[in-house]
Amino acid sequence: MMIQLSRDPPQHVTGCAKMCCQWSDSDIIVLAVQVDRDGIALPPVTALSFDPVSDSIWAGIDSGIVIALHTVQGHRGVSFPVGGGHAVKQISVGDNYVRAFGLAGEGVGSWAKGGMNKWYFRERSDGYVRVHDPRTGIRRETGETAVQAHINGIQDLQVTGNFFFTIGWSLRQGHQFLDPLVKVYDLRKMRPLAPIPFSEGPAFINLMPKHSSNLVVTSAQGLVNVVDVSDASNMSGFYQLETAMYISSVALSYNGSYMAFGDTAGVIHLLTAADESSEPYFNGFEGQPAEWPDIADPPPDITWTNSTPLNAIGMPHYNTLLLSSWTHRFTSHGSYYPPPQKIPPQVLSTMKVNDNIAYAALPKELRGRRNRVVVPTAKDQGRFRSEKNRRDDIELENLSLDDNVEDVPRIYRKVEIEYSKFGVEDFDFGFYNKTPYSGLETHILNSYTNPILQVMHYTHPIRKLAKSHITTNCPREHCLLCELGFVVRMLEDAQGTNCQSSNFCKVVGVLAQGRNQLELVDYGRESTNYDHMIQSFHRFLVDHLSLEGNTFPHNPVLFQHPPFQLDTHSPAAAPVTQLLGIDAKNVIVCMNCKAIREKENMTHVIDMIYPRRVAANELLPPLDFASILRSSLIRQMSHKATCQTCKQFSTFSSRRSIPTADLPPILAINASVYNEENMTLWLDTRQGTFLQPQIELQGEIDGEEDPEAVTYELRAMRPAILYLERTDIRDILDFSGLPEELDPSILSQDTSISINRDKSLIKHECLRFEELPTPGTLVAIDAEFVSMQQVESVVRYLCYAYPYAIQEETEFRSDGTTRVLRPARLSLARVSVLRGDGPSEGIPFIDDHIHTSEAIVDYLTEFSGIKYGDLDPHLSRYTLTPLKLVYKKLRLLVDRGCIFIGHGLSKDFRIINIYVPPDQVIDTVDLYFIRNRQRRLSLRFLSWFVLGENIQTDTHDSIEDARSAL
């Protein structure tokens, strides 16, 4: 138990509210209790509730566990699971019970002891609050029954008397954000009252016990505001919690003297107004004694030898017969078991016996079925490379159809990646993909971005820009354009071999959290709306690509667009903006005085806007794709504001104006299909096809349709996004100004970001200019990795190619078998590359430790040699380098035709996220592979048996391993 107690007053105390006791600077105690279990910090605190009869607080965490914490010191008590492994959403504590439910619960209900309240309320994701009669379950018959409190969903709801308060979500430019207002409504007429402003964005609201007019409003950043809603003139009290994490749950004690706040780091903060001299009880009294969990007896200490019997381990306590205690009635005592198959009666009727030998002619109805063994239908299991010689090589076409015509043919079904004892690289992706087009694996987090990466890869201009960007000296540690370039290079070189975008997905998570766009991070939940997530990420990605590829004022001109003529002195825009940017003008017209105002408008992605449902007397708008796309591009809207010309509050009409000639070479479109009505437009009918391979598009000048039209060709499409390429510009794009080759001098530069590098620990010598590799140059390589993932179910084994005890998410079945659900997530920690020939053979020229900004779960020191602090720029004594720079060095070695020598390189290259052609790899795992026994030998054994050397005696060293493989 770790307790942090601070008596310093919190920041930003601006006043006090009327409560059961006055809050003041000296009265406030901030207590941070971090609950840990065996030294491991718990997940975010998602629910809190004070106990009404004991001095305890119940905390629910993200993994579905409810824990009791006793007294203000936070002594841990009993705990129990909610079930399902989902986060605890709400906890209800009574005199003799504790109930909790997870994220599967729906709605909000309110019931009183000894009877019922008059109404109960239910919230939905549409932002409406509906009033129901609990006796019938239907809406009440008189008065208004529903009100839309918020546009995009309700976050929290509180009811007191005839009033209820809500906080929720709204939309701004397609993104969700918390409404900066606490909405107040009169329950009797469902009429809105004056809202309570809260600029920080309210995340939680709570009513103060015994003072129902006091409302506690809390933001996700830890700003607490106590408001007296009955007295608008009363000053509100603001209190800032001392935490850098987001607040995830709030609770108030039953007498209102304590407030508890749980954050995403597993810390509970307590804010109190109790007198410092009084006893620190949550409810003002000591309450019932705490219940402590029983302590299990420690297992006996057994000294294990070869003669120790197995029964010395002992069995768990049981009071009923075990399933293995079979009765004699279930066992067979016959000499022949199982019994032979019965002879058909047709054969017995014609059987003849001669010298105790029976024989008979085979009847016609049994011909063709003799000696036929019934073989069960083969299950659609994953195919592994290691099993190719032990199974018949059945063609995929033979497994393409099932007997049930209602099922999707097997050839078109989603393939679930399975894992053998040799890891994910043993899965035979080539069995399912016999084309030269490589796919991206889907078992890693944030892999929902794979379709967008494929769209970018097969859009030639974007692929050229991304490949060119990786040859530049990009200063950003986390750059999506660099990672996109590495992915498209890998997809190009792989020629049908499966690839993975793990580095790209990792950068997506880092940048999304840095921009506070957590909705872009995929946590693997089944209820995720990937359609909306992909389109939000699409806009996020294109905006980042434009920013990261901008080298203003040295941007190359990709084509002679009117704004970028050679005779002008204006520098070119970012290359991605030249390809995707829609440089239009917003023409705003006051409908009262007809005053016109123009405003520059630049966007990279078009959101489709579908026609609204028309009335019976209105004309039906065009419903073809080109017309809907044009109206989405022009985007005619209206809003109300004060006109600066006529000084009247009037209606304004705005629309984009862009000539046809200024339309970009590539149109990036978000389909925005969020309901069934819009989906019906995309379905083909007898009247025609909605989406054509080519469309004609016209711009708009001064409110009039541009007579000139351009043709766009469908380049790539996914269920959520489309890319259209302009046919008249495709062949005149000029990429000659883009760099194409990596600077080889990076192999001769010694780069380190470590502040305290120890020169005595430098073991490598950078390549001289005359030593720069040429095609066929031999290099030896080895890499070390650290674990970046904590899972509940752990299986440990020694892998042939990467002998590390690694953590995997594993399913243990009732029959004793196991199945790997998700492989371990490892990250590159050290890479060493040695000269493979010449006078300096065996001397390393790269020996870099890799800096990572993610939290490391396990350094795997026994197998990697990496210790705490080795990857920290402030603590490391080794050569510490950003991952992107090391990746560029390896990318350069691959491009210059080097031949890599090592042990288990397929797994190393897979985790590094780089593709090396097979003819450039010499792997000692494959050289000494015993194919008949499916046995792969470890490097330690090979060094002892072949070289007579003992390696890896204490720990692993990448230079030693690479030299042994060489």
ABEGO torsion letter per residue (X at the ends): XBBBBBABBBBGBAEBBBBABBBBAAABBBBBBBBBBGGBBBBBBABBBBBAABBBBBBBBAAGBBBBBBEAAGBBBBBBBAEGGBBBABBBBBAABBBBBBAABBEBBBBBBGEBBABBBBBBAAGBBBBBBAAAGBBBABEBABBBABAAEBABBBBBEABBBBBBBBBBGGBBBBBABBBBBBAAAGBBBBBBBBAAEBABBBBBBGBAABBBBBBAAGBBBBBBAABAABBBBBBBBBBABBBABBBBBAAGABBBBBBAAGBBBBBBABBAABBBBAAGBAEBBBBBBBBBBBBBBBBBBAABBAAAAEBBBBABBBAABBBAAABBABABOBBBBBBBAAAAAABBBBGGBBBBBBBAAABGABGBBBBBBBBBBBBBAAAAAABBBBBAAAAABBABAABBBAAABBBBBBBBAAEAAABBAAAABABABBBBBAABBGAAAAAAAAAAAABAAAAAAAAAAAABBBABABBAAAAAAAAAAAAAAAGGBBBBAAAAAAAAAAAAAAAGBAAABBAGBAABBAAAAAAAAAAAAAAAAAAAABAOAABBBABBBAAABAABABBBBBAAAAAABBBBBBBBBBAAAGBBBBBBBBBABBBBBBBBBBBAABBBBBABAAAAAAAAAAGBBBBBBBBAAAGBBBBBBBBBBBBAAABBABBBBBAGBABAAAAAAABBBAAEBABBABBBBBBBBGGBBBABBBBBBBABBBAABBBBBBAAAAAABBAAABBABBBAAAAABBBBABAABBAAABABBBBBAAABBBBGBBBBBBBBBBBABBBABBBBBBBAABBBBBBBBBBBBAAGBBBBABBBBBBBABBBBBBABEAABGBBABBBBBBBABBBABAGAAAAGBBBGAABAAABABBBBBAAAAAAAAAAAAAAGBBBBBBGAAAAAAAAGBBBBAAABBBAAAAABBAAAGBBBBAAAAAAAAAGBBBGAABBBAAAAAAAAX
